[in-house]
Amino acid sequence: MTTTNVPADSLDILAREVAKILNVETVTTDAGIGELGIDSLNIVEMIVFCEQLYGSIDPEALNITQYTTLQQLDTQLRHQQQAA
């Protein structure tokens, strides 16, 4: 796993990209991804984007459920980078 400098505003960047994926103006970062309307194809798109934003990540180590918020995902990905 390669580490990278994660931008301080990574959560905002992630939220903007998820809004783009869902073709909506904005998304809330404290709602579960299921509530946002993210499906399995959207998850794949989101993971690909996260690899660009956060650097090399281990998707299998992520705990993503329909209740996971973007805030929680951002925290998990930041911890992965710190541990790498």
PDB file with SEQRES, HELIX, SHEET and CRYST1 records, atoms N, CA, C and O in Angstrom:
SEQRES   1 A   84  MET THR THR THR ASN VAL PRO ALA ASP SER LEU ASP ILE          
SEQRES   2 A   84  LEU ALA ARG GLU VAL ALA LYS ILE LEU ASN VAL GLU THR          
SEQRES   3 A   84  VAL THR THR ASP ALA GLY ILE GLY GLU LEU GLY ILE ASP          
SEQRES   4 A   84  SER LEU ASN ILE VAL GLU MET ILE VAL PHE CYS GLU GLN          
SEQRES   5 A   84  LEU TYR GLY SER ILE ASP PRO GLU ALA LEU ASN ILE THR          
SEQRES   6 A   84  GLN TYR THR THR LEU GLN GLN LEU ASP THR GLN LEU ARG          
SEQRES   7 A   84  HIS GLN GLN GLN ALA ALA                                      
HELIX    1 AA1 SER A   10  LEU A   22  1                                  13    
HELIX    2 AA2 ILE A   33  LEU A   36  1                                   4    
HELIX    3 AA3 SER A   40  TYR A   54  1                                  15    
HELIX    4 AA4 PRO A   59  ALA A   61  5                                   3    
HELIX    5 AA5 LEU A   70  ALA A   83  1                                  14    
CRYST1    1.000    1.000    1.000  90.00  90.00  90.00 P 1           1          
ATOM      1  N   MET A   1       0.840  -1.168   0.000  1.00  0.00           N  
ATOM      2  CA  MET A   1       0.000   0.000   0.000  1.00  0.00           C  
ATOM      3  C   MET A   1       0.893   1.241   0.000  1.00  0.00           C  
ATOM      4  O   MET A   1       1.813   1.345   0.811  1.00  0.00           O  
ATOM      5  N   THR A   2       0.629   2.160  -0.888  1.00  0.00           N  
ATOM      6  CA  THR A   2       1.394   3.389  -0.985  1.00  0.00           C  
ATOM      7  C   THR A   2       0.658   4.505  -0.262  1.00  0.00           C  
ATOM      8  O   THR A   2      -0.551   4.672  -0.423  1.00  0.00           O  
ATOM      9  N   THR A   3       1.397   5.265   0.535  1.00  0.00           N  
ATOM     10  CA  THR A   3       0.749   6.373   1.230  1.00  0.00           C  
ATOM     11  C   THR A   3       0.752   7.606   0.345  1.00  0.00           C  
ATOM     12  O   THR A   3       1.566   7.732  -0.569  1.00  0.00           O  
ATOM     13  N   THR A   4      -0.145   8.485   0.624  1.00  0.00           N  
ATOM     14  CA  THR A   4      -0.255   9.737  -0.117  1.00  0.00           C  
ATOM     15  C   THR A   4      -0.695  10.818   0.850  1.00  0.00           C  
ATOM     16  O   THR A   4      -1.213  10.525   1.927  1.00  0.00           O  
ATOM     17  N   ASN A   5      -0.493  12.047   0.469  1.00  0.00           N  
ATOM     18  CA  ASN A   5      -0.986  13.154   1.285  1.00  0.00           C  
ATOM     19  C   ASN A   5      -2.454  13.354   0.972  1.00  0.00           C  
ATOM     20  O   ASN A   5      -2.814  13.743  -0.139  1.00  0.00           O  
ATOM     21  N   VAL A   6      -3.288  13.093   1.940  1.00  0.00           N  
ATOM     22  CA  VAL A   6      -4.733  13.239   1.768  1.00  0.00           C  
ATOM     23  C   VAL A   6      -5.087  14.702   2.011  1.00  0.00           C  
ATOM     24  O   VAL A   6      -4.692  15.269   3.030  1.00  0.00           O  
ATOM     25  N   PRO A   7      -5.824  15.319   1.092  1.00  0.00           N  
ATOM     26  CA  PRO A   7      -6.203  16.721   1.285  1.00  0.00           C  
ATOM     27  C   PRO A   7      -7.018  16.909   2.563  1.00  0.00           C  
ATOM     28  O   PRO A   7      -7.794  16.034   2.947  1.00  0.00           O  
ATOM     29  N   ALA A   8      -6.839  18.045   3.210  1.00  0.00           N  
ATOM     30  CA  ALA A   8      -7.573  18.340   4.445  1.00  0.00           C  
ATOM     31  C   ALA A   8      -9.077  18.360   4.215  1.00  0.00           C  
ATOM     32  O   ALA A   8      -9.852  18.046   5.119  1.00  0.00           O  
ATOM     33  N   ASP A   9      -9.489  18.728   3.010  1.00  0.00           N  
ATOM     34  CA  ASP A   9     -10.918  18.800   2.697  1.00  0.00           C  
ATOM     35  C   ASP A   9     -11.413  17.561   1.944  1.00  0.00           C  
ATOM     36  O   ASP A   9     -12.324  17.648   1.121  1.00  0.00           O  
ATOM     37  N   SER A  10     -10.805  16.418   2.234  1.00  0.00           N  
ATOM     38  CA  SER A  10     -11.155  15.183   1.518  1.00  0.00           C  
ATOM     39  C   SER A  10     -12.635  14.829   1.643  1.00  0.00           C  
ATOM     40  O   SER A  10     -13.225  14.318   0.692  1.00  0.00           O  
ATOM     41  N   LEU A  11     -13.238  15.091   2.790  1.00  0.00           N  
ATOM     42  CA  LEU A  11     -14.659  14.778   2.963  1.00  0.00           C  
ATOM     43  C   LEU A  11     -15.510  15.618   2.010  1.00  0.00           C  
ATOM     44  O   LEU A  11     -16.452  15.106   1.405  1.00  0.00           O  
ATOM     45  N   ASP A  12     -15.185  16.884   1.877  1.00  0.00           N  
ATOM     46  CA  ASP A  12     -15.925  17.749   0.943  1.00  0.00           C  
ATOM     47  C   ASP A  12     -15.736  17.289  -0.499  1.00  0.00           C  
ATOM     48  O   ASP A  12     -16.685  17.274  -1.283  1.00  0.00           O  
ATOM     49  N   ILE A  13     -14.507  16.916  -0.841  1.00  0.00           N  
ATOM     50  CA  ILE A  13     -14.221  16.435  -2.196  1.00  0.00           C  
ATOM     51  C   ILE A  13     -14.997  15.151  -2.457  1.00  0.00           C  
ATOM     52  O   ILE A  13     -15.588  14.987  -3.525  1.00  0.00           O  
ATOM     53  N   LEU A  14     -14.998  14.235  -1.483  1.00  0.00           N  
ATOM     54  CA  LEU A  14     -15.738  12.980  -1.611  1.00  0.00           C  
ATOM     55  C   LEU A  14     -17.227  13.246  -1.779  1.00  0.00           C  
ATOM     56  O   LEU A  14     -17.874  12.631  -2.627  1.00  0.00           O  
ATOM     57  N   ALA A  15     -17.773  14.148  -0.986  1.00  0.00           N  
ATOM     58  CA  ALA A  15     -19.204  14.467  -1.069  1.00  0.00           C  
ATOM     59  C   ALA A  15     -19.562  15.041  -2.439  1.00  0.00           C  
ATOM     60  O   ALA A  15     -20.604  14.705  -3.001  1.00  0.00           O  
ATOM     61  N   ARG A  16     -18.701  15.904  -2.975  1.00  0.00           N  
ATOM     62  CA  ARG A  16     -18.970  16.466  -4.313  1.00  0.00           C  
ATOM     63  C   ARG A  16     -18.952  15.377  -5.378  1.00  0.00           C  
ATOM     64  O   ARG A  16     -19.778  15.385  -6.291  1.00  0.00           O  
ATOM     65  N   GLU A  17     -18.011  14.438  -5.264  1.00  0.00           N  
ATOM     66  CA  GLU A  17     -17.933  13.353  -6.251  1.00  0.00           C  
ATOM     67  C   GLU A  17     -19.136  12.422  -6.142  1.00  0.00           C  
ATOM     68  O   GLU A  17     -19.676  11.995  -7.163  1.00  0.00           O  
ATOM     69  N   VAL A  18     -19.560  12.104  -4.932  1.00  0.00           N  
ATOM     70  CA  VAL A  18     -20.737  11.249  -4.750  1.00  0.00           C  
ATOM     71  C   VAL A  18     -21.973  11.944  -5.313  1.00  0.00           C  
ATOM     72  O   VAL A  18     -22.814  11.297  -5.937  1.00  0.00           O  
ATOM     73  N   ALA A  19     -22.091  13.237  -5.103  1.00  0.00           N  
ATOM     74  CA  ALA A  19     -23.211  13.989  -5.687  1.00  0.00           C  
ATOM     75  C   ALA A  19     -23.175  13.886  -7.206  1.00  0.00           C  
ATOM     76  O   ALA A  19     -24.213  13.726  -7.849  1.00  0.00           O  
ATOM     77  N   LYS A  20     -21.974  13.979  -7.777  1.00  0.00           N  
ATOM     78  CA  LYS A  20     -21.830  13.865  -9.231  1.00  0.00           C  
ATOM     79  C   LYS A  20     -22.229  12.459  -9.700  1.00  0.00           C  
ATOM     80  O   LYS A  20     -22.936  12.316 -10.698  1.00  0.00           O  
ATOM     81  N   ILE A  21     -21.778  11.427  -8.982  1.00  0.00           N  
ATOM     82  CA  ILE A  21     -22.117  10.040  -9.322  1.00  0.00           C  
ATOM     83  C   ILE A  21     -23.627   9.842  -9.292  1.00  0.00           C  
ATOM     84  O   ILE A  21     -24.187   9.162 -10.152  1.00  0.00           O  
ATOM     85  N   LEU A  22     -24.283  10.437  -8.300  1.00  0.00           N  
ATOM     86  CA  LEU A  22     -25.734  10.280  -8.134  1.00  0.00           C  
ATOM     87  C   LEU A  22     -26.539  11.278  -8.972  1.00  0.00           C  
ATOM     88  O   LEU A  22     -27.769  11.232  -9.006  1.00  0.00           O  
ATOM     89  N   ASN A  23     -25.822  12.175  -9.643  1.00  0.00           N  
ATOM     90  CA  ASN A  23     -26.472  13.183 -10.482  1.00  0.00           C  
ATOM     91  C   ASN A  23     -27.437  14.062  -9.676  1.00  0.00           C  
ATOM     92  O   ASN A  23     -28.566  14.329 -10.088  1.00  0.00           O  
ATOM     93  N   VAL A  24     -26.946  14.499  -8.511  1.00  0.00           N  
ATOM     94  CA  VAL A  24     -27.693  15.428  -7.660  1.00  0.00           C  
ATOM     95  C   VAL A  24     -26.784  16.613  -7.343  1.00  0.00           C  
ATOM     96  O   VAL A  24     -25.575  16.558  -7.566  1.00  0.00           O  
ATOM     97  N   GLU A  25     -27.381  17.683  -6.821  1.00  0.00           N  
ATOM     98  CA  GLU A  25     -26.587  18.878  -6.539  1.00  0.00           C  
ATOM     99  C   GLU A  25     -25.652  18.696  -5.348  1.00  0.00           C  
ATOM    100  O   GLU A  25     -24.467  19.018  -5.431  1.00  0.00           O  
ATOM    101  N   THR A  26     -26.182  18.180  -4.243  1.00  0.00           N  
ATOM    102  CA  THR A  26     -25.377  17.982  -3.036  1.00  0.00           C  
ATOM    103  C   THR A  26     -25.834  16.718  -2.314  1.00  0.00           C  
ATOM    104  O   THR A  26     -26.940  16.225  -2.535  1.00  0.00           O  
ATOM    105  N   VAL A  27     -24.968  16.208  -1.451  1.00  0.00           N  
ATOM    106  CA  VAL A  27     -25.328  15.098  -0.565  1.00  0.00           C  
ATOM    107  C   VAL A  27     -24.893  15.471   0.843  1.00  0.00           C  
ATOM    108  O   VAL A  27     -23.943  16.230   1.034  1.00  0.00           O  
ATOM    109  N   THR A  28     -25.596  14.932   1.817  1.00  0.00           N  
ATOM    110  CA  THR A  28     -25.212  15.149   3.207  1.00  0.00           C  
ATOM    111  C   THR A  28     -24.183  14.092   3.592  1.00  0.00           C  
ATOM    112  O   THR A  28     -24.270  12.943   3.158  1.00  0.00           O  
ATOM    113  N   THR A  29     -23.225  14.480   4.394  1.00  0.00           N  
ATOM    114  CA  THR A  29     -22.148  13.554   4.751  1.00  0.00           C  
ATOM    115  C   THR A  29     -22.464  12.723   5.984  1.00  0.00           C  
ATOM    116  O   THR A  29     -21.689  11.841   6.355  1.00  0.00           O  
ATOM    117  N   ASP A  30     -23.606  13.001   6.627  1.00  0.00           N  
ATOM    118  CA  ASP A  30     -23.943  12.247   7.835  1.00  0.00           C  
ATOM    119  C   ASP A  30     -25.140  11.320   7.652  1.00  0.00           C  
ATOM    120  O   ASP A  30     -25.693  10.817   8.630  1.00  0.00           O  
ATOM    121  N   ALA A  31     -25.542  11.093   6.405  1.00  0.00           N  
ATOM    122  CA  ALA A  31     -26.597  10.118   6.108  1.00  0.00           C  
ATOM    123  C   ALA A  31     -25.940   8.839   5.607  1.00  0.00           C  
ATOM    124  O   ALA A  31     -24.886   8.882   4.973  1.00  0.00           O  
ATOM    125  N   GLY A  32     -26.560   7.710   5.890  1.00  0.00           N  
ATOM    126  CA  GLY A  32     -26.046   6.440   5.400  1.00  0.00           C  
ATOM    127  C   GLY A  32     -26.053   6.402   3.881  1.00  0.00           C  
ATOM    128  O   GLY A  32     -26.910   7.010   3.239  1.00  0.00           O  
ATOM    129  N   ILE A  33     -25.092   5.682   3.309  1.00  0.00           N  
ATOM    130  CA  ILE A  33     -25.016   5.658   1.850  1.00  0.00           C  
ATOM    131  C   ILE A  33     -26.250   5.022   1.225  1.00  0.00           C  
ATOM    132  O   ILE A  33     -26.604   5.354   0.094  1.00  0.00           O  
ATOM    133  N   GLY A  34     -26.905   4.124   1.932  1.00  0.00           N  
ATOM    134  CA  GLY A  34     -28.162   3.567   1.434  1.00  0.00           C  
ATOM    135  C   GLY A  34     -29.237   4.629   1.347  1.00  0.00           C  
ATOM    136  O   GLY A  34     -30.029   4.650   0.405  1.00  0.00           O  
ATOM    137  N   GLU A  35     -29.263   5.504   2.328  1.00  0.00           N  
ATOM    138  CA  GLU A  35     -30.227   6.606   2.346  1.00  0.00           C  
ATOM    139  C   GLU A  35     -29.951   7.598   1.211  1.00  0.00           C  
ATOM    140  O   GLU A  35     -30.870   8.235   0.697  1.00  0.00           O  
ATOM    141  N   LEU A  36     -28.682   7.719   0.830  1.00  0.00           N  
ATOM    142  CA  LEU A  36     -28.318   8.615  -0.269  1.00  0.00           C  
ATOM    143  C   LEU A  36     -28.730   8.046  -1.627  1.00  0.00           C  
ATOM    144  O   LEU A  36     -28.819   8.779  -2.613  1.00  0.00           O  
ATOM    145  N   GLY A  37     -28.982   6.736  -1.672  1.00  0.00           N  
ATOM    146  CA  GLY A  37     -29.376   6.109  -2.933  1.00  0.00           C  
ATOM    147  C   GLY A  37     -28.225   5.443  -3.665  1.00  0.00           C  
ATOM    148  O   GLY A  37     -28.330   5.153  -4.857  1.00  0.00           O  
ATOM    149  N   ILE A  38     -27.135   5.200  -2.966  1.00  0.00           N  
ATOM    150  CA  ILE A  38     -25.972   4.569  -3.582  1.00  0.00           C  
ATOM    151  C   ILE A  38     -26.232   3.074  -3.728  1.00  0.00           C  
ATOM    152  O   ILE A  38     -26.606   2.403  -2.766  1.00  0.00           O  
ATOM    153  N   ASP A  39     -26.030   2.557  -4.944  1.00  0.00           N  
ATOM    154  CA  ASP A  39     -26.200   1.124  -5.193  1.00  0.00           C  
ATOM    155  C   ASP A  39     -24.828   0.481  -5.412  1.00  0.00           C  
ATOM    156  O   ASP A  39     -23.801   1.146  -5.279  1.00  0.00           O  
ATOM    157  N   SER A  40     -24.812  -0.805  -5.747  1.00  0.00           N  
ATOM    158  CA  SER A  40     -23.544  -1.529  -5.865  1.00  0.00           C  
ATOM    159  C   SER A  40     -22.657  -0.968  -6.970  1.00  0.00           C  
ATOM    160  O   SER A  40     -21.437  -0.931  -6.811  1.00  0.00           O  
ATOM    161  N   LEU A  41     -23.232  -0.534  -8.075  1.00  0.00           N  
ATOM    162  CA  LEU A  41     -22.430   0.066  -9.142  1.00  0.00           C  
ATOM    163  C   LEU A  41     -21.836   1.393  -8.675  1.00  0.00           C  
ATOM    164  O   LEU A  41     -20.681   1.703  -8.970  1.00  0.00           O  
ATOM    165  N   ASN A  42     -22.629   2.168  -7.950  1.00  0.00           N  
ATOM    166  CA  ASN A  42     -22.132   3.437  -7.413  1.00  0.00           C  
ATOM    167  C   ASN A  42     -20.985   3.204  -6.432  1.00  0.00           C  
ATOM    168  O   ASN A  42     -20.044   3.995  -6.372  1.00  0.00           O  
ATOM    169  N   ILE A  43     -21.066   2.119  -5.667  1.00  0.00           N  
ATOM    170  CA  ILE A  43     -19.994   1.790  -4.710  1.00  0.00           C  
ATOM    171  C   ILE A  43     -18.685   1.591  -5.460  1.00  0.00           C  
ATOM    172  O   ILE A  43     -17.640   2.087  -5.039  1.00  0.00           O  
ATOM    173  N   VAL A  44     -18.745   0.863  -6.576  1.00  0.00           N  
ATOM    174  CA  VAL A  44     -17.536   0.619  -7.368  1.00  0.00           C  
ATOM    175  C   VAL A  44     -16.967   1.950  -7.862  1.00  0.00           C  
ATOM    176  O   VAL A  44     -15.763   2.183  -7.757  1.00  0.00           O  
ATOM    177  N   GLU A  45     -17.814   2.814  -8.394  1.00  0.00           N  
ATOM    178  CA  GLU A  45     -17.364   4.130  -8.858  1.00  0.00           C  
ATOM    179  C   GLU A  45     -16.753   4.926  -7.705  1.00  0.00           C  
ATOM    180  O   GLU A  45     -15.737   5.600  -7.874  1.00  0.00           O  
ATOM    181  N   MET A  46     -17.378   4.842  -6.545  1.00  0.00           N  
ATOM    182  CA  MET A  46     -16.910   5.576  -5.380  1.00  0.00           C  
ATOM    183  C   MET A  46     -15.536   5.058  -4.927  1.00  0.00           C  
ATOM    184  O   MET A  46     -14.659   5.852  -4.585  1.00  0.00           O  
ATOM    185  N   ILE A  47     -15.351   3.746  -4.924  1.00  0.00           N  
ATOM    186  CA  ILE A  47     -14.070   3.155  -4.517  1.00  0.00           C  
ATOM    187  C   ILE A  47     -12.961   3.570  -5.481  1.00  0.00           C  
ATOM    188  O   ILE A  47     -11.855   3.899  -5.052  1.00  0.00           O  
ATOM    189  N   VAL A  48     -13.255   3.555  -6.779  1.00  0.00           N  
ATOM    190  CA  VAL A  48     -12.261   3.982  -7.772  1.00  0.00           C  
ATOM    191  C   VAL A  48     -11.853   5.429  -7.505  1.00  0.00           C  
ATOM    192  O   VAL A  48     -10.668   5.760  -7.541  1.00  0.00           O  
ATOM    193  N   PHE A  49     -12.833   6.288  -7.237  1.00  0.00           N  
ATOM    194  CA  PHE A  49     -12.520   7.686  -6.931  1.00  0.00           C  
ATOM    195  C   PHE A  49     -11.718   7.788  -5.636  1.00  0.00           C  
ATOM    196  O   PHE A  49     -10.770   8.569  -5.555  1.00  0.00           O  
ATOM    197  N   CYS A  50     -12.089   7.009  -4.629  1.00  0.00           N  
ATOM    198  CA  CYS A  50     -11.383   7.051  -3.340  1.00  0.00           C  
ATOM    199  C   CYS A  50      -9.918   6.665  -3.503  1.00  0.00           C  
ATOM    200  O   CYS A  50      -9.056   7.212  -2.816  1.00  0.00           O  
ATOM    201  N   GLU A  51      -9.627   5.731  -4.401  1.00  0.00           N  
ATOM    202  CA  GLU A  51      -8.234   5.358  -4.655  1.00  0.00           C  
ATOM    203  C   GLU A  51      -7.455   6.543  -5.214  1.00  0.00           C  
ATOM    204  O   GLU A  51      -6.271   6.705  -4.915  1.00  0.00           O  
ATOM    205  N   GLN A  52      -8.108   7.366  -6.018  1.00  0.00           N  
ATOM    206  CA  GLN A  52      -7.446   8.562  -6.555  1.00  0.00           C  
ATOM    207  C   GLN A  52      -7.269   9.618  -5.463  1.00  0.00           C  
ATOM    208  O   GLN A  52      -6.227  10.269  -5.388  1.00  0.00           O  
ATOM    209  N   LEU A  53      -8.272   9.784  -4.632  1.00  0.00           N  
ATOM    210  CA  LEU A  53      -8.250  10.826  -3.606  1.00  0.00           C  
ATOM    211  C   LEU A  53      -7.363  10.472  -2.415  1.00  0.00           C  
ATOM    212  O   LEU A  53      -6.588  11.305  -1.943  1.00  0.00           O  
ATOM    213  N   TYR A  54      -7.476   9.241  -1.934  1.00  0.00           N  
ATOM    214  CA  TYR A  54      -6.786   8.846  -0.706  1.00  0.00           C  
ATOM    215  C   TYR A  54      -5.504   8.065  -0.969  1.00  0.00           C  
ATOM    216  O   TYR A  54      -4.743   7.802  -0.037  1.00  0.00           O  
ATOM    217  N   GLY A  55      -5.254   7.692  -2.214  1.00  0.00           N  
ATOM    218  CA  GLY A  55      -4.101   6.870  -2.533  1.00  0.00           C  
ATOM    219  C   GLY A  55      -4.512   5.411  -2.542  1.00  0.00           C  
ATOM    220  O   GLY A  55      -5.702   5.096  -2.546  1.00  0.00           O  
ATOM    221  N   SER A  56      -3.554   4.540  -2.545  1.00  0.00           N  
ATOM    222  CA  SER A  56      -3.824   3.106  -2.580  1.00  0.00           C  
ATOM    223  C   SER A  56      -4.594   2.699  -1.323  1.00  0.00           C  
ATOM    224  O   SER A  56      -4.157   2.953  -0.201  1.00  0.00           O  
ATOM    225  N   ILE A  57      -5.741   2.066  -1.533  1.00  0.00           N  
ATOM    226  CA  ILE A  57      -6.574   1.653  -0.403  1.00  0.00           C  
ATOM    227  C   ILE A  57      -6.856   0.162  -0.497  1.00  0.00           C  
ATOM    228  O   ILE A  57      -6.666  -0.446  -1.551  1.00  0.00           O  
ATOM    229  N   ASP A  58      -7.304  -0.418   0.595  1.00  0.00           N  
ATOM    230  CA  ASP A  58      -7.695  -1.826   0.636  1.00  0.00           C  
ATOM    231  C   ASP A  58      -9.209  -1.886   0.801  1.00  0.00           C  
ATOM    232  O   ASP A  58      -9.710  -1.843   1.925  1.00  0.00           O  
ATOM    233  N   PRO A  59      -9.954  -1.985  -0.320  1.00  0.00           N  
ATOM    234  CA  PRO A  59     -11.417  -1.979  -0.240  1.00  0.00           C  
ATOM    235  C   PRO A  59     -11.979  -3.093   0.640  1.00  0.00           C  
ATOM    236  O   PRO A  59     -13.022  -2.920   1.271  1.00  0.00           O  
ATOM    237  N   GLU A  60     -11.288  -4.238   0.684  1.00  0.00           N  
ATOM    238  CA  GLU A  60     -11.782  -5.360   1.486  1.00  0.00           C  
ATOM    239  C   GLU A  60     -11.695  -5.072   2.980  1.00  0.00           C  
ATOM    240  O   GLU A  60     -12.414  -5.684   3.770  1.00  0.00           O  
ATOM    241  N   ALA A  61     -10.830  -4.157   3.371  1.00  0.00           N  
ATOM    242  CA  ALA A  61     -10.685  -3.820   4.788  1.00  0.00           C  
ATOM    243  C   ALA A  61     -11.695  -2.764   5.234  1.00  0.00           C  
ATOM    244  O   ALA A  61     -11.829  -2.490   6.426  1.00  0.00           O  
ATOM    245  N   LEU A  62     -12.404  -2.176   4.272  1.00  0.00           N  
ATOM    246  CA  LEU A  62     -13.396  -1.155   4.615  1.00  0.00           C  
ATOM    247  C   LEU A  62     -14.665  -1.796   5.143  1.00  0.00           C  
ATOM    248  O   LEU A  62     -15.089  -2.846   4.661  1.00  0.00           O  
ATOM    249  N   ASN A  63     -15.257  -1.167   6.118  1.00  0.00           N  
ATOM    250  CA  ASN A  63     -16.533  -1.622   6.660  1.00  0.00           C  
ATOM    251  C   ASN A  63     -17.616  -0.720   6.077  1.00  0.00           C  
ATOM    252  O   ASN A  63     -17.949   0.320   6.644  1.00  0.00           O  
ATOM    253  N   ILE A  64     -18.166  -1.142   4.923  1.00  0.00           N  
ATOM    254  CA  ILE A  64     -19.178  -0.338   4.239  1.00  0.00           C  
ATOM    255  C   ILE A  64     -20.500  -1.094   4.242  1.00  0.00           C  
ATOM    256  O   ILE A  64     -20.597  -2.203   3.716  1.00  0.00           O  
ATOM    257  N   THR A  65     -21.506  -0.483   4.836  1.00  0.00           N  
ATOM    258  CA  THR A  65     -22.863  -1.021   4.811  1.00  0.00           C  
ATOM    259  C   THR A  65     -23.788   0.090   4.330  1.00  0.00           C  
ATOM    260  O   THR A  65     -23.344   1.211   4.080  1.00  0.00           O  
ATOM    261  N   GLN A  66     -25.048  -0.219   4.203  1.00  0.00           N  
ATOM    262  CA  GLN A  66     -25.998   0.814   3.781  1.00  0.00           C  
ATOM    263  C   GLN A  66     -26.102   1.944   4.800  1.00  0.00           C  
ATOM    264  O   GLN A  66     -26.593   3.027   4.482  1.00  0.00           O  
ATOM    265  N   TYR A  67     -25.641   1.694   6.021  1.00  0.00           N  
ATOM    266  CA  TYR A  67     -25.723   2.696   7.088  1.00  0.00           C  
ATOM    267  C   TYR A  67     -24.439   3.518   7.236  1.00  0.00           C  
ATOM    268  O   TYR A  67     -24.416   4.492   7.989  1.00  0.00           O  
ATOM    269  N   THR A  68     -23.370   3.138   6.526  1.00  0.00           N  
ATOM    270  CA  THR A  68     -22.106   3.865   6.604  1.00  0.00           C  
ATOM    271  C   THR A  68     -22.279   5.260   6.013  1.00  0.00           C  
ATOM    272  O   THR A  68     -22.814   5.414   4.915  1.00  0.00           O  
ATOM    273  N   THR A  69     -21.826   6.270   6.740  1.00  0.00           N  
ATOM    274  CA  THR A  69     -21.909   7.643   6.236  1.00  0.00           C  
ATOM    275  C   THR A  69     -20.620   7.997   5.495  1.00  0.00           C  
ATOM    276  O   THR A  69     -19.610   7.307   5.630  1.00  0.00           O  
ATOM    277  N   LEU A  70     -20.662   9.061   4.724  1.00  0.00           N  
ATOM    278  CA  LEU A  70     -19.449   9.523   4.051  1.00  0.00           C  
ATOM    279  C   LEU A  70     -18.416   9.978   5.075  1.00  0.00           C  
ATOM    280  O   LEU A  70     -17.215   9.833   4.848  1.00  0.00           O  
ATOM    281  N   GLN A  71     -18.872  10.527   6.201  1.00  0.00           N  
ATOM    282  CA  GLN A  71     -17.946  10.916   7.273  1.00  0.00           C  
ATOM    283  C   GLN A  71     -17.192   9.691   7.785  1.00  0.00           C  
ATOM    284  O   GLN A  71     -15.977   9.740   7.977  1.00  0.00           O  
ATOM    285  N   GLN A  72     -17.915   8.592   8.004  1.00  0.00           N  
ATOM    286  CA  GLN A  72     -17.284   7.368   8.495  1.00  0.00           C  
ATOM    287  C   GLN A  72     -16.330   6.785   7.457  1.00  0.00           C  
ATOM    288  O   GLN A  72     -15.254   6.298   7.801  1.00  0.00           O  
ATOM    289  N   LEU A  73     -16.727   6.836   6.193  1.00  0.00           N  
ATOM    290  CA  LEU A  73     -15.864   6.327   5.127  1.00  0.00           C  
ATOM    291  C   LEU A  73     -14.582   7.151   5.049  1.00  0.00           C  
ATOM    292  O   LEU A  73     -13.493   6.591   4.922  1.00  0.00           O  
ATOM    293  N   ASP A  74     -14.703   8.464   5.122  1.00  0.00           N  
ATOM    294  CA  ASP A  74     -13.531   9.342   5.107  1.00  0.00           C  
ATOM    295  C   ASP A  74     -12.595   8.989   6.263  1.00  0.00           C  
ATOM    296  O   ASP A  74     -11.381   8.910   6.076  1.00  0.00           O  
ATOM    297  N   THR A  75     -13.149   8.780   7.443  1.00  0.00           N  
ATOM    298  CA  THR A  75     -12.339   8.419   8.613  1.00  0.00           C  
ATOM    299  C   THR A  75     -11.622   7.091   8.395  1.00  0.00           C  
ATOM    300  O   THR A  75     -10.431   6.977   8.688  1.00  0.00           O  
ATOM    301  N   GLN A  76     -12.335   6.081   7.884  1.00  0.00           N  
ATOM    302  CA  GLN A  76     -11.720   4.778   7.620  1.00  0.00           C  
ATOM    303  C   GLN A  76     -10.560   4.902   6.634  1.00  0.00           C  
ATOM    304  O   GLN A  76      -9.497   4.317   6.841  1.00  0.00           O  
ATOM    305  N   LEU A  77     -10.768   5.662   5.566  1.00  0.00           N  
ATOM    306  CA  LEU A  77      -9.737   5.805   4.541  1.00  0.00           C  
ATOM    307  C   LEU A  77      -8.537   6.585   5.063  1.00  0.00           C  
ATOM    308  O   LEU A  77      -7.398   6.277   4.711  1.00  0.00           O  
ATOM    309  N   ARG A  78      -8.778   7.579   5.889  1.00  0.00           N  
ATOM    310  CA  ARG A  78      -7.662   8.322   6.492  1.00  0.00           C  
ATOM    311  C   ARG A  78      -6.851   7.409   7.420  1.00  0.00           C  
ATOM    312  O   ARG A  78      -5.622   7.478   7.446  1.00  0.00           O  
ATOM    313  N   HIS A  79      -7.549   6.553   8.181  1.00  0.00           N  
ATOM    314  CA  HIS A  79      -6.846   5.611   9.071  1.00  0.00           C  
ATOM    315  C   HIS A  79      -6.021   4.620   8.263  1.00  0.00           C  
ATOM    316  O   HIS A  79      -4.913   4.266   8.667  1.00  0.00           O  
ATOM    317  N   GLN A  80      -6.543   4.170   7.130  1.00  0.00           N  
ATOM    318  CA  GLN A  80      -5.770   3.260   6.276  1.00  0.00           C  
ATOM    319  C   GLN A  80      -4.473   3.924   5.832  1.00  0.00           C  
ATOM    320  O   GLN A  80      -3.419   3.289   5.838  1.00  0.00           O  
ATOM    321  N   GLN A  81      -4.540   5.186   5.449  1.00  0.00           N  
ATOM    322  CA  GLN A  81      -3.341   5.890   4.990  1.00  0.00           C  
ATOM    323  C   GLN A  81      -2.349   6.091   6.128  1.00  0.00           C  
ATOM    324  O   GLN A  81      -1.140   5.998   5.915  1.00  0.00           O  
ATOM    325  N   GLN A  82      -2.842   6.363   7.328  1.00  0.00           N  
ATOM    326  CA  GLN A  82      -1.946   6.551   8.471  1.00  0.00           C  
ATOM    327  C   GLN A  82      -1.276   5.242   8.859  1.00  0.00           C  
ATOM    328  O   GLN A  82      -0.133   5.239   9.316  1.00  0.00           O  
ATOM    329  N   ALA A  83      -1.983   4.130   8.678  1.00  0.00           N  
ATOM    330  CA  ALA A  83      -1.446   2.821   9.054  1.00  0.00           C  
ATOM    331  C   ALA A  83      -0.476   2.279   8.009  1.00  0.00           C  
ATOM    332  O   ALA A  83       0.329   1.395   8.302  1.00  0.00           O  
ATOM    333  N   ALA A  84      -0.555   2.805   6.800  1.00  0.00           N  
ATOM    334  CA  ALA A  84       0.274   2.280   5.701  1.00  0.00           C  
ATOM    335  C   ALA A  84       1.722   2.693   5.855  1.00  0.00           C  
ATOM    336  O   ALA A  84       2.557   2.339   5.022  1.00  0.00           O  
TER     337      ALA A  84                                                      
END                                                                             
